[in-house]
């Protein structure tokens, strides 16, 4: 795993996965590499979601953490 203490969410229901991805504006897929092995690709964003399941913020992969920390403070103050 990338993060030892993380908890992965998994589904084998393609419709549910697509609905979740669409709600975030995310994309994903699986392609086969030259050796016949599957390669998964997906949107590289961090999403902030409120208690009602609404997306409240989106941060790009590799964005400086200061922006995320600043935005998170604002979102927590609004909660």
MMTF fields as JSON, N, C-alpha, C and O atoms, coordinates in Angstrom:
{
  "mmtfVersion": "1.0.0",
  "mmtfProducer": "UNKNOWN",
  "numBonds": 315,
  "numAtoms": 316,
  "numGroups": 79,
  "numChains": 1,
  "numModels": 1,
  "chainsPerModel": [1],
  "groupsPerChain": [79],
  "chainIdList": ["A"],
  "bondAtomList": [4, 2, 8, 6, 12, 10, 16, 14, 20, 18, 24, 22, 28, 26, 32, 30, 36, 34, 40, 38, 44, 42, 48, 46, 52, 50, 56, 54, 60, 58, 64, 62, 68, 66, 72, 70, 76, 74, 80, 78, 84, 82, 88, 86, 92, 90, 96, 94, 100, 98, 104, 102, 108, 106, 112, 110, 116, 114, 120, 118, 124, 122, 128, 126, 132, 130, 136, 134, 140, 138, 144, 142, 148, 146, 152, 150, 156, 154, 160, 158, 164, 162, 168, 166, 172, 170, 176, 174, 180, 178, 184, 182, 188, 186, 192, 190, 196, 194, 200, 198, 204, 202, 208, 206, 212, 210, 216, 214, 220, 218, 224, 222, 228, 226, 232, 230, 236, 234, 240, 238, 244, 242, 248, 246, 252, 250, 256, 254, 260, 258, 264, 262, 268, 266, 272, 270, 276, 274, 280, 278, 284, 282, 288, 286, 292, 290, 296, 294, 300, 298, 304, 302, 308, 306, 312, 310],
  "bondOrderList": [1, 1, 1, 1, 1, 1, 1, 1, 1, 1, 1, 1, 1, 1, 1, 1, 1, 1, 1, 1, 1, 1, 1, 1, 1, 1, 1, 1, 1, 1, 1, 1, 1, 1, 1, 1, 1, 1, 1, 1, 1, 1, 1, 1, 1, 1, 1, 1, 1, 1, 1, 1, 1, 1, 1, 1, 1, 1, 1, 1, 1, 1, 1, 1, 1, 1, 1, 1, 1, 1, 1, 1, 1, 1, 1, 1, 1, 1],
  "groupList": [{"groupName": "UNK", "atomNameList": ["N", "CA", "C", "O"], "elementList": ["N", "C", "C", "O"], "formalChargeList": [0, 0, 0, 0], "bondAtomList": [1, 0, 2, 1, 3, 2], "bondOrderList": [1, 1, 2], "singleLetterCode": "X", "chemCompType": "L-PEPTIDE LINKING"}],
  "groupTypeList": [0, 0, 0, 0, 0, 0, 0, 0, 0, 0, 0, 0, 0, 0, 0, 0, 0, 0, 0, 0, 0, 0, 0, 0, 0, 0, 0, 0, 0, 0, 0, 0, 0, 0, 0, 0, 0, 0, 0, 0, 0, 0, 0, 0, 0, 0, 0, 0, 0, 0, 0, 0, 0, 0, 0, 0, 0, 0, 0, 0, 0, 0, 0, 0, 0, 0, 0, 0, 0, 0, 0, 0, 0, 0, 0, 0, 0, 0, 0],
  "groupIdList": [1, 2, 3, 4, 5, 6, 7, 8, 9, 10, 11, 12, 13, 14, 15, 16, 17, 18, 19, 20, 21, 22, 23, 24, 25, 26, 27, 28, 29, 30, 31, 32, 33, 34, 35, 36, 37, 38, 39, 40, 41, 42, 43, 44, 45, 46, 47, 48, 49, 50, 51, 52, 53, 54, 55, 56, 57, 58, 59, 60, 61, 62, 63, 64, 65, 66, 67, 68, 69, 70, 71, 72, 73, 74, 75, 76, 77, 78, 79],
  "secStructList": [7, 7, 1, 6, 6, 7, 7, 7, 7, 7, 7, 7, 7, 2, 2, 2, 2, 2, 2, 2, 2, 2, 2, 2, 6, 7, 7, 3, 3, 3, 3, 3, 7, 6, 6, 1, 7, 3, 3, 3, 3, 3, 7, 7, 3, 3, 3, 3, 3, 7, 6, 6, 1, 7, 3, 3, 3, 3, 3, 3, 6, 6, 7, 7, 2, 2, 2, 2, 2, 2, 2, 2, 2, 2, 2, 2, 2, 2, 7],
  "xCoordList": [0.831, 0.0, 0.872, 2.025, 0.3, 1.025, 1.081, 2.08, -0.005, -0.098, -0.466, -1.578, 0.445, 0.217, -1.072, -1.696, -1.487, -2.677, -3.953, -5.013, -3.871, -5.035, -5.981, -5.587, -7.221, -8.239, -8.76, -9.323, -8.58, -9.046, -10.525, -11.004, -11.236, -12.633, -12.691, -12.073, -13.435, -13.457, -14.889, -15.72, -15.158, -16.424, -16.172, -15.274, -16.947, -16.893, -18.087, -18.276, -18.897, -20.083, -19.697, -19.536, -19.55, -19.107, -20.038, -19.572, -21.339, -22.285, -22.084, -22.145, -21.846, -21.621, -20.298, -20.208, -19.284, -17.992, -18.105, -17.58, -18.777, -18.961, -19.74, -19.391, -20.794, -21.597, -20.737, -20.839, -19.897, -19.026, -18.012, -17.793, -17.403, -16.42, -17.078, -16.515, -18.255, -18.953, -19.304, -19.25, -19.661, -20.003, -18.823, -19.015, -17.616, -16.419, -15.826, -14.871, -16.369, -15.772, -14.469, -13.599, -14.333, -13.1, -13.201, -14.291, -12.054, -12.013, -11.089, -10.202, -11.31, -10.49, -10.64, -11.52, -9.783, -9.884, -8.757, -7.883, -8.791, -7.758, -7.337, -8.174, -6.052, -5.487, -4.516, -4.049, -4.219, -3.263, -1.93, -1.872, -0.85, 0.465, 1.01, 0.34, 2.206, 2.806, 3.032, 3.122, 3.126, 3.328, 2.016, 2.017, 0.88, -0.421, -0.912, -1.933, -0.185, -0.567, -1.508, -1.326, -2.51, -3.41, -2.727, -1.965, -3.01, -2.538, -3.748, -4.507, -3.918, -5.043, -4.597, -3.486, -5.468, -5.208, -6.425, -7.549, -6.183, -7.282, -6.868, -5.688, -7.854, -7.634, -6.812, -7.034, -5.888, -5.004, -5.367, -4.612, -6.496, -6.917, -7.217, -7.52, -7.129, -7.584, -8.886, -8.95, -9.922, -11.238, -11.618, -11.429, -12.156, -12.734, -14.243, -14.865, -14.834, -16.267, -16.884, -16.325, -18.048, -18.697, -19.577, -19.656, -20.23, -21.057, -22.256, -22.826, -22.64, -23.76, -23.297, -24.1, -22.005, -21.469, -21.208, -20.985, -21.233, -20.984, -19.489, -18.819, -18.988, -17.582, -17.395, -18.094, -16.46, -16.219, -14.875, -14.641, -14.014, -12.718, -12.039, -12.28, -11.191, -10.427, -9.005, -8.8, -8.035, -6.642, -5.902, -6.072, -5.088, -4.332, -3.218, -2.641, -2.925, -1.797, -0.536, -0.288, 0.252, 1.512, 1.379, 2.378, 0.158, -0.018, 0.674, 0.748, 1.177, 1.835, 0.868, -0.289, 1.309, 0.411, -0.124, -1.17, 0.553, 0.092, -1.297, -2.124, -1.557, -2.866, -3.95, -5.032, -3.664, -4.62, -4.898, -6.054, -3.856, -4.007, -4.838, -5.72, -4.564, -5.328, -6.802, -7.678, -7.066, -8.451, -9.174, -10.349, -8.479, -9.102, -9.542, -10.614, -8.733, -9.104, -10.383, -11.253, -10.497, -11.71, -12.918, -13.975, -12.761, -13.872, -14.304, -15.498, -13.346, -13.685, -14.402, -15.317, -14.0, -14.671, -16.114, -16.983, -16.366, -17.712, -18.61, -19.834, -18.008, -18.791, -19.601, -20.309],
  "yCoordList": [-1.188, 0.0, 1.248, 1.22, 2.341, 3.611, 4.224, 4.837, 4.054, 4.616, 3.474, 2.953, 3.072, 1.885, 1.918, 0.874, 3.09, 3.174, 3.467, 3.646, 3.518, 3.858, 2.671, 1.519, 2.974, 1.949, 2.095, 3.132, 1.088, 1.13, 0.783, -0.083, 1.46, 1.151, 0.422, 0.845, -0.674, -1.514, -1.881, -2.119, -1.923, -2.457, -3.209, -2.859, -4.21, -4.915, -4.534, -5.079, -3.591, -3.124, -1.929, -0.817, -2.158, -1.107, 0.1, 1.232, -0.118, 0.996, 1.894, 3.119, 1.291, 2.08, 2.844, 3.995, 2.195, 2.85, 4.031, 5.107, 3.848, 4.93, 6.079, 7.241, 5.776, 6.82, 7.629, 8.855, 6.95, 7.653, 8.517, 9.672, 7.977, 8.74, 9.948, 11.043, 9.762, 10.865, 11.972, 13.151, 11.606, 12.6, 13.52, 14.671, 13.013, 13.807, 14.391, 15.165, 14.038, 14.477, 13.749, 14.266, 12.552, 11.767, 10.82, 10.473, 10.422, 9.424, 8.293, 8.474, 7.136, 5.971, 4.955, 5.069, 3.979, 2.912, 1.917, 2.09, 0.89, -0.141, -0.384, -0.574, -0.375, -0.699, -1.85, -2.105, -2.53, -3.632, -3.141, -2.543, -3.397, -2.966, -3.942, -4.912, -3.69, -4.511, -5.96, -6.848, -6.201, -7.559, -8.262, -9.385, -7.593, -8.184, -7.977, -8.54, -7.166, -6.893, -5.69, -4.728, -5.74, -4.59, -3.413, -3.589, -2.223, -0.989, -0.11, 0.225, 0.255, 1.102, 2.559, 2.901, 3.403, 4.836, 5.53, 5.038, 6.679, 7.429, 8.883, 9.227, 9.715, 11.119, 11.273, 10.555, 12.186, 12.381, 13.607, 14.579, 13.575, 14.693, 14.223, 13.052, 15.145, 14.932, 15.712, 16.888, 15.053, 15.679, 15.877, 14.989, 17.053, 17.319, 17.174, 17.793, 16.357, 16.06, 16.362, 16.0, 17.031, 17.352, 16.195, 15.149, 16.401, 15.358, 14.957, 13.883, 15.818, 15.507, 14.864, 14.614, 14.606, 13.968, 14.928, 14.494, 16.226, 17.223, 17.537, 17.701, 17.614, 17.965, 19.433, 20.306, 19.695, 21.057, 21.614, 22.819, 20.763, 21.222, 20.149, 18.956, 20.585, 19.672, 20.213, 21.387, 19.359, 19.758, 18.818, 17.6, 19.39, 18.622, 17.823, 18.24, 16.664, 15.855, 16.694, 17.337, 16.687, 17.416, 18.88, 19.6, 19.345, 20.741, 20.969, 20.057, 22.169, 22.451, 22.254, 22.665, 21.646, 21.365, 22.618, 22.558, 23.741, 24.972, 25.373, 25.845, 25.193, 25.528, 24.636, 25.109, 23.348, 22.405, 22.747, 22.764, 23.018, 23.334, 24.605, 24.664, 25.609, 26.862, 26.614, 27.044, 25.917, 25.646, 24.789, 25.016, 23.813, 22.945, 23.747, 23.504, 24.684, 25.546, 26.322, 26.428, 26.852, 27.588, 26.642, 26.986, 25.481, 24.522, 24.076, 23.936, 23.852, 23.451, 24.578, 24.318, 25.818, 26.953, 27.085, 27.533, 26.694, 26.782, 25.631, 25.716, 24.571, 23.377, 23.593, 22.688],
  "zCoordList": [0.0, 0.0, 0.0, 0.431, -0.491, -0.5, 0.892, 1.271, 1.657, 2.996, 3.933, 3.852, 4.826, 5.661, 6.478, 6.668, 6.968, 7.814, 7.031, 7.631, 5.705, 4.885, 4.774, 4.957, 4.476, 4.261, 2.838, 2.487, 2.034, 0.656, 0.593, 1.326, -0.28, -0.542, -1.872, -2.849, -1.906, -3.097, -3.448, -2.572, -4.739, -5.216, -6.522, -7.288, -6.756, -8.039, -8.9, -9.987, -8.408, -9.107, -9.982, -9.48, -11.279, -12.193, -12.202, -12.334, -12.066, -12.062, -10.845, -10.958, -9.689, -8.47, -8.552, -8.127, -9.098, -9.25, -10.198, -9.91, -11.318, -12.29, -11.664, -11.871, -10.897, -10.253, -9.275, -9.228, -8.501, -7.556, -8.301, -7.933, -9.328, -10.105, -10.756, -10.741, -11.322, -11.979, -10.996, -11.346, -9.77, -8.754, -8.442, -8.047, -8.618, -8.364, -9.64, -9.578, -10.777, -12.028, -12.303, -13.004, -11.753, -11.889, -13.082, -13.536, -13.565, -14.624, -14.201, -13.367, -14.783, -14.464, -15.581, -16.434, -15.561, -16.534, -16.349, -15.499, -17.146, -17.123, -18.566, -19.448, -18.786, -20.088, -19.905, -18.794, -20.967, -20.929, -21.476, -22.551, -20.723, -21.191, -22.234, -22.587, -22.722, -23.777, -23.359, -24.207, -22.038, -21.527, -21.205, -20.7, -21.5, -21.227, -19.804, -19.407, -19.033, -17.644, -17.591, -18.337, -16.716, -16.599, -15.908, -14.958, -16.399, -15.793, -15.514, -16.424, -14.27, -13.868, -13.943, -13.537, -14.462, -14.441, -13.85, -13.951, -13.231, -12.625, -12.45, -12.517, -12.228, -11.971, -10.694, -9.719, -10.702, -9.549, -8.732, -8.706, -8.073, -7.241, -5.829, -5.6, -4.893, -3.526, -3.404, -3.762, -2.897, -2.799, -1.344, -0.513, -1.045, 0.269, 0.154, -0.709, 1.024, 0.966, 2.325, 3.36, 2.32, 3.587, 4.066, 3.422, 5.197, 5.806, 4.951, 5.143, 4.011, 3.127, 1.813, 0.915, 1.721, 0.523, -0.627, -1.758, -0.351, -1.382, -1.461, -0.441, -2.675, -2.864, -2.492, -3.007, -1.606, -1.124, -1.583, -1.498, -2.057, -2.535, -3.358, -3.172, -4.267, -5.107, -5.204, -5.512, -4.941, -5.007, -5.949, -5.888, -6.81, -7.797, -7.144, -6.139, -7.731, -7.285, -7.384, -8.404, -6.33, -6.321, -5.951, -5.935, -5.65, -5.247, -3.907, -3.085, -3.684, -2.401, -1.233, -1.323, -0.161, 0.964, 1.636, 2.282, 1.507, 2.152, 1.646, 2.427, 0.371, -0.18, 0.39, 0.737, 0.487, 1.058, 2.522, 2.945, 3.288, 4.706, 4.867, 5.724, 4.059, 4.107, 3.806, 4.556, 2.704, 2.298, 3.324, 3.613, 3.869, 4.868, 6.086, 6.639, 6.496, 7.622, 7.337, 8.201, 6.152, 5.762, 5.768, 6.295, 5.195, 5.129, 6.52, 6.784, 7.41, 8.771, 9.513, 10.295, 9.277, 9.899, 9.422, 10.17, 8.177, 7.604, 8.059, 7.957, 8.555, 8.924, 10.184, 10.625]
}
